[in-house]
Amino acid sequence: MNGKKRLYLVAGKGEGLTPLTAFDRALLDAGIGDVNLIKVSSIVPPDCEVVTERPELTPGSLVPVVYIERTSSQPGERIAVALAVGQGADGFGVVMESEGLSAEVAEQKALQMVQEAFRYRGRGLVKTIPISVEHIVDQCGCVVAACVYGEWSL
């Protein structure tokens, strides 16, 4: 990787016959189902740019992500997850994940956690970027929200 440090946010939902296949469908819906996810903690390095354009990910590649997922086999249940990125002036930041009764509730919780994390670090919060998703379960449903890290040339 020889590009600039970047990250982008994705969310997806899916149904399957089992929790694992529902999770796989949600990852595919989010656009990250054909790569190997490496779960990392929630720190954004300085000079990192949040982008909206998704890079081309090589199938099977190892991709660092922060993600949250929720799966349910309860028909009619509403499931929701969110995550939010917060960054200071130098680009340093944190990612916080949450679940809730709706996408809006989950997103508000994630944003509050970002504010708290900056407050106890004694850092100034310059911008926040949330993403959320909700789904009403049919048979076995899953929702996922992820922050994908990498160095890409766009």
Contacts in CASP RR format, 6 or more apart in sequence:
PFRMAT RR
TARGET T0000
AUTHOR 0000-0000-0000
METHOD contacts of the structure
MODEL  1
MNGKKRLYLVAGKGEGLTPLTAFDRALLDAGIGDVNLIKVSSIVPPDCEV
VTERPELTPGSLVPVVYIERTSSQPGERIAVALAVGQGADGFGVVMESEG
LSAEVAEQKALQMVQEAFRYRGRGLVKTIPISVEHIVDQCGCVVAACVYG
EWSL
1 150 0 8 1.000
1 151 0 8 1.000
1 152 0 8 1.000
2 151 0 8 1.000
2 153 0 8 1.000
3 151 0 8 1.000
3 152 0 8 1.000
3 153 0 8 1.000
4 47 0 8 1.000
4 49 0 8 1.000
4 151 0 8 1.000
4 152 0 8 1.000
4 153 0 8 1.000
5 45 0 8 1.000
5 47 0 8 1.000
5 48 0 8 1.000
5 49 0 8 1.000
5 149 0 8 1.000
5 150 0 8 1.000
5 151 0 8 1.000
6 48 0 8 1.000
6 49 0 8 1.000
6 50 0 8 1.000
6 51 0 8 1.000
6 55 0 8 1.000
6 149 0 8 1.000
6 150 0 8 1.000
6 151 0 8 1.000
6 152 0 8 1.000
6 154 0 8 1.000
7 44 0 8 1.000
7 48 0 8 1.000
7 49 0 8 1.000
7 50 0 8 1.000
7 51 0 8 1.000
7 85 0 8 1.000
7 147 0 8 1.000
7 148 0 8 1.000
7 149 0 8 1.000
7 150 0 8 1.000
8 50 0 8 1.000
8 51 0 8 1.000
8 52 0 8 1.000
8 53 0 8 1.000
8 54 0 8 1.000
8 55 0 8 1.000
8 147 0 8 1.000
8 148 0 8 1.000
9 50 0 8 1.000
9 83 0 8 1.000
9 85 0 8 1.000
9 129 0 8 1.000
9 131 0 8 1.000
9 145 0 8 1.000
9 146 0 8 1.000
9 147 0 8 1.000
9 148 0 8 1.000
10 30 0 8 1.000
10 31 0 8 1.000
10 32 0 8 1.000
10 54 0 8 1.000
10 131 0 8 1.000
10 145 0 8 1.000
10 146 0 8 1.000
10 148 0 8 1.000
11 30 0 8 1.000
11 81 0 8 1.000
11 131 0 8 1.000
11 132 0 8 1.000
11 133 0 8 1.000
11 143 0 8 1.000
11 144 0 8 1.000
11 145 0 8 1.000
11 146 0 8 1.000
12 26 0 8 1.000
12 27 0 8 1.000
12 29 0 8 1.000
12 30 0 8 1.000
12 31 0 8 1.000
12 133 0 8 1.000
12 143 0 8 1.000
12 144 0 8 1.000
12 145 0 8 1.000
13 25 0 8 1.000
13 26 0 8 1.000
13 29 0 8 1.000
13 133 0 8 1.000
13 134 0 8 1.000
13 135 0 8 1.000
13 141 0 8 1.000
13 142 0 8 1.000
13 143 0 8 1.000
13 144 0 8 1.000
14 22 0 8 1.000
14 25 0 8 1.000
14 26 0 8 1.000
14 29 0 8 1.000
14 135 0 8 1.000
14 141 0 8 1.000
14 142 0 8 1.000
14 143 0 8 1.000
15 22 0 8 1.000
15 25 0 8 1.000
15 137 0 8 1.000
15 138 0 8 1.000
15 139 0 8 1.000
15 140 0 8 1.000
15 141 0 8 1.000
15 142 0 8 1.000
16 22 0 8 1.000
16 25 0 8 1.000
16 139 0 8 1.000
16 140 0 8 1.000
16 141 0 8 1.000
16 142 0 8 1.000
17 139 0 8 1.000
17 140 0 8 1.000
18 140 0 8 1.000
19 71 0 8 1.000
19 73 0 8 1.000
19 140 0 8 1.000
19 141 0 8 1.000
19 142 0 8 1.000
21 140 0 8 1.000
22 71 0 8 1.000
22 140 0 8 1.000
22 141 0 8 1.000
22 142 0 8 1.000
23 69 0 8 1.000
23 71 0 8 1.000
23 142 0 8 1.000
23 144 0 8 1.000
24 33 0 8 1.000
25 142 0 8 1.000
26 69 0 8 1.000
26 141 0 8 1.000
26 142 0 8 1.000
26 143 0 8 1.000
26 144 0 8 1.000
27 33 0 8 1.000
27 37 0 8 1.000
27 144 0 8 1.000
28 34 0 8 1.000
30 144 0 8 1.000
30 145 0 8 1.000
30 146 0 8 1.000
31 54 0 8 1.000
32 57 0 8 1.000
32 63 0 8 1.000
32 65 0 8 1.000
32 146 0 8 1.000
32 148 0 8 1.000
34 57 0 8 1.000
34 59 0 8 1.000
34 60 0 8 1.000
35 57 0 8 1.000
35 58 0 8 1.000
35 59 0 8 1.000
35 60 0 8 1.000
35 61 0 8 1.000
35 62 0 8 1.000
35 63 0 8 1.000
36 60 0 8 1.000
36 61 0 8 1.000
36 62 0 8 1.000
36 63 0 8 1.000
37 63 0 8 1.000
37 65 0 8 1.000
37 67 0 8 1.000
37 146 0 8 1.000
38 62 0 8 1.000
38 63 0 8 1.000
38 64 0 8 1.000
38 65 0 8 1.000
39 65 0 8 1.000
39 66 0 8 1.000
39 67 0 8 1.000
40 64 0 8 1.000
40 65 0 8 1.000
40 66 0 8 1.000
40 149 0 8 1.000
41 66 0 8 1.000
42 66 0 8 1.000
42 94 0 8 1.000
42 95 0 8 1.000
42 96 0 8 1.000
42 97 0 8 1.000
43 92 0 8 1.000
43 93 0 8 1.000
43 94 0 8 1.000
43 95 0 8 1.000
44 85 0 8 1.000
44 86 0 8 1.000
44 87 0 8 1.000
44 91 0 8 1.000
44 92 0 8 1.000
44 93 0 8 1.000
44 94 0 8 1.000
44 95 0 8 1.000
45 91 0 8 1.000
45 92 0 8 1.000
46 90 0 8 1.000
46 91 0 8 1.000
46 92 0 8 1.000
47 90 0 8 1.000
47 91 0 8 1.000
48 87 0 8 1.000
48 91 0 8 1.000
48 92 0 8 1.000
48 93 0 8 1.000
48 149 0 8 1.000
50 85 0 8 1.000
50 87 0 8 1.000
50 129 0 8 1.000
51 154 0 8 1.000
53 154 0 8 1.000
55 150 0 8 1.000
55 152 0 8 1.000
55 154 0 8 1.000
57 63 0 8 1.000
63 148 0 8 1.000
63 149 0 8 1.000
63 150 0 8 1.000
64 148 0 8 1.000
64 149 0 8 1.000
64 150 0 8 1.000
65 146 0 8 1.000
65 147 0 8 1.000
65 148 0 8 1.000
65 149 0 8 1.000
66 83 0 8 1.000
66 95 0 8 1.000
66 97 0 8 1.000
66 146 0 8 1.000
66 147 0 8 1.000
66 149 0 8 1.000
67 83 0 8 1.000
67 97 0 8 1.000
67 144 0 8 1.000
67 145 0 8 1.000
67 146 0 8 1.000
67 147 0 8 1.000
68 81 0 8 1.000
68 82 0 8 1.000
68 83 0 8 1.000
68 97 0 8 1.000
68 98 0 8 1.000
68 99 0 8 1.000
68 144 0 8 1.000
68 145 0 8 1.000
68 146 0 8 1.000
69 81 0 8 1.000
69 142 0 8 1.000
69 143 0 8 1.000
69 144 0 8 1.000
69 145 0 8 1.000
70 79 0 8 1.000
70 80 0 8 1.000
70 81 0 8 1.000
70 99 0 8 1.000
70 142 0 8 1.000
70 143 0 8 1.000
71 79 0 8 1.000
71 140 0 8 1.000
71 141 0 8 1.000
71 142 0 8 1.000
72 79 0 8 1.000
72 137 0 8 1.000
72 140 0 8 1.000
72 141 0 8 1.000
72 142 0 8 1.000
73 137 0 8 1.000
73 139 0 8 1.000
73 140 0 8 1.000
73 141 0 8 1.000
74 137 0 8 1.000
75 137 0 8 1.000
75 138 0 8 1.000
75 139 0 8 1.000
76 136 0 8 1.000
76 137 0 8 1.000
76 138 0 8 1.000
77 136 0 8 1.000
77 137 0 8 1.000
78 101 0 8 1.000
78 102 0 8 1.000
78 134 0 8 1.000
78 135 0 8 1.000
78 136 0 8 1.000
78 137 0 8 1.000
79 99 0 8 1.000
79 134 0 8 1.000
79 135 0 8 1.000
79 136 0 8 1.000
79 137 0 8 1.000
79 141 0 8 1.000
79 142 0 8 1.000
79 143 0 8 1.000
80 99 0 8 1.000
80 100 0 8 1.000
80 101 0 8 1.000
80 102 0 8 1.000
80 103 0 8 1.000
80 105 0 8 1.000
80 106 0 8 1.000
80 132 0 8 1.000
80 133 0 8 1.000
80 134 0 8 1.000
80 135 0 8 1.000
80 143 0 8 1.000
81 97 0 8 1.000
81 98 0 8 1.000
81 99 0 8 1.000
81 100 0 8 1.000
81 106 0 8 1.000
81 132 0 8 1.000
81 133 0 8 1.000
81 143 0 8 1.000
81 144 0 8 1.000
81 145 0 8 1.000
82 97 0 8 1.000
82 98 0 8 1.000
82 99 0 8 1.000
82 100 0 8 1.000
82 103 0 8 1.000
82 106 0 8 1.000
82 107 0 8 1.000
82 109 0 8 1.000
82 110 0 8 1.000
82 130 0 8 1.000
82 131 0 8 1.000
82 132 0 8 1.000
82 133 0 8 1.000
82 145 0 8 1.000
83 95 0 8 1.000
83 96 0 8 1.000
83 97 0 8 1.000
83 98 0 8 1.000
83 110 0 8 1.000
83 130 0 8 1.000
83 131 0 8 1.000
83 132 0 8 1.000
83 145 0 8 1.000
83 146 0 8 1.000
83 147 0 8 1.000
84 95 0 8 1.000
84 96 0 8 1.000
84 107 0 8 1.000
84 110 0 8 1.000
84 111 0 8 1.000
84 113 0 8 1.000
84 114 0 8 1.000
84 128 0 8 1.000
84 129 0 8 1.000
84 130 0 8 1.000
84 131 0 8 1.000
85 93 0 8 1.000
85 94 0 8 1.000
85 95 0 8 1.000
85 114 0 8 1.000
85 128 0 8 1.000
85 129 0 8 1.000
85 130 0 8 1.000
85 147 0 8 1.000
86 93 0 8 1.000
86 94 0 8 1.000
86 95 0 8 1.000
86 114 0 8 1.000
86 118 0 8 1.000
86 125 0 8 1.000
86 127 0 8 1.000
86 128 0 8 1.000
86 129 0 8 1.000
87 93 0 8 1.000
87 125 0 8 1.000
87 126 0 8 1.000
87 127 0 8 1.000
87 128 0 8 1.000
88 118 0 8 1.000
88 123 0 8 1.000
88 124 0 8 1.000
88 125 0 8 1.000
88 126 0 8 1.000
88 127 0 8 1.000
89 124 0 8 1.000
89 126 0 8 1.000
91 126 0 8 1.000
92 123 0 8 1.000
93 118 0 8 1.000
93 123 0 8 1.000
94 114 0 8 1.000
94 117 0 8 1.000
94 118 0 8 1.000
95 114 0 8 1.000
95 147 0 8 1.000
96 110 0 8 1.000
96 111 0 8 1.000
96 113 0 8 1.000
96 114 0 8 1.000
96 117 0 8 1.000
97 110 0 8 1.000
97 145 0 8 1.000
98 106 0 8 1.000
98 107 0 8 1.000
98 109 0 8 1.000
98 110 0 8 1.000
98 113 0 8 1.000
99 106 0 8 1.000
100 106 0 8 1.000
100 109 0 8 1.000
102 134 0 8 1.000
103 132 0 8 1.000
103 133 0 8 1.000
103 134 0 8 1.000
104 132 0 8 1.000
106 132 0 8 1.000
106 134 0 8 1.000
107 130 0 8 1.000
107 131 0 8 1.000
107 132 0 8 1.000
110 130 0 8 1.000
110 132 0 8 1.000
111 128 0 8 1.000
111 130 0 8 1.000
114 125 0 8 1.000
114 128 0 8 1.000
115 125 0 8 1.000
115 128 0 8 1.000
118 124 0 8 1.000
118 125 0 8 1.000
131 145 0 8 1.000
132 145 0 8 1.000
133 143 0 8 1.000
133 144 0 8 1.000
133 145 0 8 1.000
134 143 0 8 1.000
135 141 0 8 1.000
135 142 0 8 1.000
135 143 0 8 1.000
END
